[in-house]
Every structure is written in C-alpha cells, then in structure tokens.
Amino acid sequence: MAFIAQVASLLFFIAWVVGVVLIDQKRLRQRAAEGDMHARTDVSGLLWVGLLLCGYVVLPLYFYTTRKTGRAALLGVGLTLLGMLGMVIISAVGQVLAAVVG
C-alpha cells in the first residue's frame, strides 16, 4: 500500500507540473492575442522533455525562461512547494492506510 501511495504521489506531482504549465500557456496565449509583445507562447517539445526530466526545478526554470525575471522564478518555487506539499499529504495518507489495512 505504501508503494501505491508513493506512485500516486509522483503521478500527482507530474500532473501538477503539466497542469500549471498548460494553464500558464493558455494565459500567455490570451495575453499575446491582446497584443502583449512580451508574452511567449511557444513551449517546444524539447522543453517539455526537459521539464519532465528536471525534477523539482521544473517550474522555476519554466517560469524564468518564459518571463526572464527573478519574480517569475520565485513564483515557480512557490508552486513547486505547493506541489511538494500535495505529495507529502498523499504519501502520509498512504502510510496511514497501509498501517490500518496492513
């Protein structure tokens, strides 16, 4: 049961990262359509592969590369910490369930 909780925790983090990037890309496309010249909307396939292989630095790297500011990197750090908190909660629930069931 604990292994299932760890796998669920990892899948949650991957879904969190992909969800945050997709929501941000949608928002950037809307800004670009409104005429914002600084809104970068292209995330190439190579960047996606890099994002999924980088682990916990994914969101800070993504936000820094799309906005080129330190504040954006801090936003990525904050969103990563939220994702990690979700992973901890899922793992803790799995450990409790493993102790109760097993």
C-alpha positions in Angstrom: 0.0 0.0 0.0 2.9 2.4 0.8 4.3 1.8 -2.7 1.0 2.7 -4.3 1.0 5.9 -2.2 4.4 6.8 -3.5 3.4 6.2 -7.1 0.3 8.2 -6.6 2.4 11.0 -5.1 4.7 11.0 -8.1 1.8 11.0 -10.5 0.2 13.9 -8.6 3.4 15.9 -9.0 3.7 15.2 -12.7 0.0 16.1 -13.2 0.6 19.3 -11.1 3.5 20.4 -13.2 1.8 19.7 -16.5 -1.4 21.4 -15.3 0.4 24.6 -14.1 2.3 24.8 -17.4 -0.8 24.3 -19.6 -2.8 26.9 -17.6 0.1 29.3 -17.9 0.4 28.7 -21.6 -3.3 29.4 -22.1 -3.0 32.6 -20.2 0.1 33.6 -22.2 -1.7 32.9 -25.5 -4.6 35.2 -24.3 -2.1 38.0 -23.5 -0.3 37.5 -26.9 -3.7 37.7 -28.7 -4.4 41.0 -26.8 -1.1 42.4 -28.3 1.4 41.9 -25.5 4.7 41.6 -27.3 6.5 40.1 -24.3 4.1 37.1 -23.9 6.0 34.0 -25.0 3.6 31.3 -26.0 5.8 28.6 -27.5 6.8 25.6 -25.4 8.7 23.3 -27.8 8.7 19.5 -27.4 12.3 19.6 -26.3 11.4 22.0 -23.4 8.6 19.6 -22.4 11.1 16.7 -22.2 13.5 18.8 -20.3 10.7 19.9 -17.9 9.7 16.4 -17.1 13.4 15.3 -16.5 14.4 18.2 -14.3 12.5 17.2 -11.1 11.8 19.9 -8.6 13.5 22.7 -10.6 10.9 22.3 -13.4 8.6 25.2 -12.5 11.2 27.7 -11.5 13.0 27.0 -14.8 9.8 27.2 -16.8 8.7 30.5 -15.3 12.2 32.0 -15.6 12.5 31.0 -19.3 9.1 32.4 -20.2 9.3 35.7 -18.3 13.1 36.3 -17.7 12.5 37.8 -14.2 13.5 36.7 -10.7 10.0 37.1 -9.5 8.8 34.5 -12.0 11.4 32.1 -10.7 10.1 32.7 -7.2 6.6 32.0 -8.4 7.9 28.7 -9.8 9.5 27.9 -6.4 6.2 28.6 -4.6 4.2 26.4 -7.0 6.8 23.7 -6.6 6.5 23.9 -2.8 2.7 23.6 -3.2 3.1 20.5 -5.3 5.5 19.0 -2.8 3.0 19.7 0.0 0.4 17.8 -2.0 2.9 14.9 -2.5 3.6 14.8 1.3 -0.1 14.7 2.1 -0.8 11.9 -0.4 2.2 9.9 1.0 1.1 10.4 4.6 -2.5 9.3 3.8 -1.0 6.2 2.1 1.2 5.4 5.1 -1.8 5.7 7.4 -3.9 3.5 5.2 -1.0 1.0 5.0 -0.8 0.9 8.8 -4.5 0.5 9.2 -5.0 -2.1 6.5 -1.8 -4.0 6.7 
